[in-house]
């Protein structure tokens, strides 16, 4: 069975977060190209483009309310292995969809309340690079 067809609470929350991220990024002027792209056994949540950049977006969604003040921010869940998978899938996508564009890897953090309504949205542009170098982002 295809992993995206399995309906779990986390998957439903993730889908809501992706929909919110796509909408917010569109308002920033990014054009949605693809959603839930799977290659090399890994998923890229959103692929967007601006005038000169192709943006591969990982969306991390969390529900607030039971939030622990010591909990890591959602972007911290994008570890070395996750970055490697996103990069492998991005390379495959770019091989089949060549374009003279810069490539960027962003992370979007979406926080929802218990009713699954948006509480907070953070867009971390250039969160990591092709060599898996992470930028340090501070909570605003």
C-alpha positions as CSV (number, residue, x, y, z in Angstrom):
1,X,0.0,0.0,0.0
2,X,1.2,3.5,-0.9
3,X,2.4,5.2,2.3
4,X,0.5,8.5,1.6
5,X,-2.8,6.6,1.4
6,X,-2.6,5.4,5.0
7,X,-4.7,7.8,7.1
8,X,-3.3,8.3,10.5
9,X,-3.7,11.3,12.9
10,X,-0.1,12.4,12.2
11,X,-0.6,12.1,8.4
12,X,-3.8,14.1,8.6
13,X,-2.1,16.8,10.7
14,X,0.8,16.8,8.2
15,X,-1.5,17.2,5.3
16,X,-3.1,20.2,6.9
17,X,0.3,21.7,7.5
18,X,1.3,21.1,3.9
19,X,-1.9,22.8,2.7
20,X,-1.2,25.8,4.9
21,X,2.4,26.0,3.8
22,X,1.5,25.9,0.2
23,X,-1.0,28.7,0.6
24,X,1.4,30.9,2.6
25,X,4.3,30.3,0.2
26,X,2.0,31.2,-2.8
27,X,1.2,34.5,-1.1
28,X,5.0,35.1,-0.8
29,X,5.1,34.8,-4.6
30,X,6.3,31.2,-5.0
31,X,4.6,29.0,-7.7
32,X,3.7,25.5,-6.6
33,X,5.1,22.9,-9.0
34,X,4.5,19.6,-7.2
35,X,3.3,18.2,-3.9
36,X,4.2,14.9,-2.2
37,X,6.9,14.0,-4.7
38,X,8.4,10.6,-4.0
39,X,11.7,9.4,-5.5
40,X,14.5,7.2,-4.2
41,X,12.2,6.1,-1.4
42,X,11.9,9.6,0.0
43,X,9.2,12.3,-0.1
44,X,9.5,16.0,-0.8
45,X,6.5,17.7,0.7
46,X,6.4,20.7,-1.7
47,X,8.4,21.8,-4.8
48,X,8.0,25.5,-5.5
49,X,9.6,27.9,-7.9
50,X,10.3,31.6,-7.8
51,X,11.8,33.6,-10.7
52,X,15.2,32.0,-10.6
53,X,15.0,29.4,-7.8
54,X,13.6,25.9,-7.4
55,X,12.7,25.4,-3.8
56,X,12.4,21.9,-2.2
57,X,10.3,22.4,1.0
58,X,10.0,20.0,4.0
59,X,7.0,20.9,6.1
60,X,7.0,19.9,9.8
61,X,3.7,20.4,11.6
62,X,3.1,20.2,15.3
63,X,0.0,20.6,17.5
64,X,0.4,23.0,20.4
65,X,-1.3,22.7,23.8
66,X,0.6,19.7,25.2
67,X,3.8,21.4,24.1
68,X,6.8,20.9,26.4
69,X,9.0,24.1,26.7
70,X,12.1,21.9,26.3
71,X,10.8,20.3,23.1
72,X,13.0,20.8,20.1
73,X,11.5,22.9,17.3
74,X,10.0,21.0,14.4
75,X,12.9,21.8,12.1
76,X,15.2,19.9,14.4
77,X,13.4,16.7,13.3
78,X,15.1,17.1,9.9
79,X,18.2,15.2,10.7
80,X,21.1,14.0,8.6
81,X,19.2,11.0,7.2
82,X,16.1,13.1,6.4
83,X,18.3,15.7,4.6
84,X,20.1,13.0,2.6
85,X,16.7,11.6,1.5
86,X,15.3,14.9,0.5
87,X,18.5,15.7,-1.5
88,X,18.4,12.3,-3.2
89,X,14.8,12.9,-4.2
90,X,15.5,16.5,-5.3
91,X,18.4,15.3,-7.5
92,X,16.1,12.7,-9.2
93,X,13.4,15.4,-9.7
94,X,15.9,17.8,-11.2
95,X,17.3,15.1,-13.5
96,X,13.8,14.5,-15.0
97,X,12.8,18.2,-14.9
98,X,16.0,20.2,-15.8
99,X,15.8,23.9,-15.5
100,X,18.3,26.7,-15.3
101,X,17.4,27.5,-11.7
102,X,19.2,27.8,-8.4
103,X,18.2,25.1,-5.9
104,X,17.3,25.8,-2.3
105,X,16.1,23.6,0.6
106,X,13.7,25.2,2.9
107,X,11.9,24.0,6.0
108,X,8.5,25.3,7.0
109,X,7.2,24.9,10.6
110,X,3.5,24.9,11.1
111,X,1.9,25.0,14.6
112,X,-1.8,24.1,15.0
113,X,-4.1,24.3,17.9
114,X,-6.2,21.3,19.2
115,X,-8.9,22.2,16.6
116,X,-6.3,22.1,13.9
117,X,-6.3,25.9,13.3
118,X,-3.1,27.8,12.5
119,X,-1.3,29.2,15.5
120,X,2.1,29.9,14.0
121,X,4.0,29.7,10.8
122,X,7.8,29.9,10.3
123,X,9.5,29.7,6.9
124,X,13.2,28.8,7.2
125,X,14.7,29.7,3.8
126,X,17.9,27.8,2.8
127,X,17.6,25.7,5.9
128,X,20.2,23.3,4.6
129,X,22.3,22.8,1.5
130,X,23.2,20.1,-1.0
131,X,26.2,19.1,1.2
132,X,23.7,18.8,4.2
133,X,25.1,21.9,6.0
134,X,22.5,23.2,8.3
135,X,21.8,26.8,9.0
136,X,21.2,27.7,12.7
137,X,17.8,29.2,13.1
138,X,16.6,30.8,16.3
139,X,13.1,30.9,17.5
140,X,11.5,34.3,16.9
